[in-house]
Amino acid sequence: MIVTTTENIPGTRVVKTLGQVFGLTVRSRSIGGNIAAGLKSLAGGEIGSYVKLNEDARRQALDRMVQNATAMGANAVTMMRFDSTEMGKSMSEIVAYGTAQVVEWLSEPPPP
């Protein structure tokens, strides 16, 4: 599966546009994590547990979007974006979305 933030994939032509595709996850921070982050924020600097939480959430949203596109018969997702929303004080929603397409290579595809 090709996933790109661009509108076009060089060296390909669009055979079919299948429509919007997305993957969604909602993550909650633990009470212990919030307390540790609160203490860390007093001293300043990066809060590693939140960075890991957000990286994991983005990866899961991206994986779910790819699964959704695959189920639709796509082999590419273009115009991919992330969006996030705070839900209450301890939950975050992360969504990955884009346009599911079937593309074909005009010549030999590049190696992965």
C-alpha positions as CSV (number, residue, x, y, z in Angstrom):
1,M,0.0,0.0,0.0
2,I,1.3,3.4,-1.0
3,V,0.4,6.2,1.4
4,T,1.3,9.7,0.5
5,T,0.4,13.2,1.5
6,T,0.6,14.4,-2.1
7,E,-2.2,14.5,-4.6
8,N,-0.3,12.4,-7.2
9,I,2.1,9.6,-7.1
10,P,4.9,10.1,-9.7
11,G,5.1,7.3,-12.2
12,T,1.5,6.1,-11.8
13,R,-1.8,6.8,-13.2
14,V,-5.1,6.7,-11.3
15,V,-7.3,3.8,-12.5
16,K,-10.1,4.4,-10.0
17,T,-10.8,6.7,-7.1
18,L,-12.7,4.8,-4.4
19,G,-13.4,7.7,-2.0
20,Q,-12.6,8.8,1.5
21,V,-10.9,6.4,3.8
22,F,-10.0,6.9,7.5
23,G,-8.7,5.2,10.6
24,L,-9.5,6.4,14.1
25,T,-8.3,5.7,17.6
26,V,-9.1,7.3,21.0
27,R,-6.5,7.1,23.7
28,S,-6.7,7.8,27.4
29,R,-3.8,8.9,29.6
30,S,-3.6,7.1,32.9
31,I,-3.8,8.9,36.2
32,G,-0.2,7.9,37.0
33,G,0.9,9.2,33.7
34,N,-0.9,12.5,34.2
35,I,0.7,12.9,37.6
36,A,4.2,12.2,36.3
37,A,3.6,14.5,33.3
38,G,2.4,17.2,35.7
39,L,5.6,17.0,37.7
40,K,7.7,16.9,34.6
41,S,6.0,20.0,33.3
42,L,7.2,22.0,36.4
43,A,10.8,21.4,35.3
44,G,10.1,21.8,31.6
45,G,11.2,19.6,28.7
46,E,9.8,16.8,26.7
47,I,7.3,14.4,28.3
48,G,8.4,11.1,27.0
49,S,5.3,9.1,28.0
50,Y,3.0,11.5,26.1
51,V,5.3,11.4,23.0
52,K,5.1,7.6,23.0
53,L,1.3,7.7,23.5
54,N,0.9,10.0,20.5
55,E,3.3,8.1,18.3
56,D,1.4,4.8,19.1
57,A,-1.9,6.5,18.5
58,R,-0.8,7.9,15.1
59,R,0.6,4.5,14.0
60,Q,-2.7,2.7,15.0
61,A,-4.8,5.3,13.2
62,L,-2.6,4.9,10.1
63,D,-2.8,1.1,10.2
64,R,-6.6,1.2,10.5
65,M,-6.8,3.6,7.6
66,V,-4.7,1.2,5.5
67,Q,-6.9,-1.7,6.5
68,N,-10.0,0.3,5.5
69,A,-8.4,1.2,2.1
70,T,-7.4,-2.4,1.5
71,A,-10.9,-3.6,2.3
72,M,-12.2,-1.1,-0.4
73,G,-9.8,-2.6,-3.0
74,A,-7.3,0.3,-3.0
75,N,-3.6,0.0,-3.4
76,A,-2.9,3.6,-2.6
77,V,-4.0,6.4,-0.3
78,T,-3.3,10.0,-1.5
79,M,-3.8,13.3,0.3
80,M,-3.3,11.6,3.7
81,R,-3.6,13.8,6.7
82,F,-3.8,13.4,10.5
83,D,-6.2,15.3,12.8
84,S,-6.5,15.2,16.5
85,T,-9.0,16.4,19.1
86,E,-9.0,16.5,22.9
87,M,-12.0,14.7,24.4
88,G,-12.3,15.7,28.0
89,K,-9.2,16.2,30.1
90,S,-7.7,12.8,29.6
91,M,-8.6,11.5,26.2
92,S,-7.3,12.2,22.7
93,E,-8.8,11.3,19.3
94,I,-6.4,10.7,16.4
95,V,-7.7,10.2,12.9
96,A,-5.8,9.4,9.7
97,Y,-7.6,10.1,6.5
98,G,-7.1,10.4,2.8
99,T,-8.4,9.3,-0.6
100,A,-8.4,5.6,-1.5
101,Q,-7.3,4.9,-5.0
102,V,-6.3,2.1,-7.4
103,V,-3.2,3.2,-9.3
104,E,-1.0,1.4,-11.8
105,W,2.6,2.0,-12.6
106,L,3.5,3.5,-16.0
107,S,6.8,1.7,-15.9
108,E,8.6,-0.6,-13.4
109,P,7.8,0.5,-9.8
110,P,10.8,1.6,-7.7
111,P,12.2,-0.8,-5.2
112,P,10.6,-0.5,-1.7
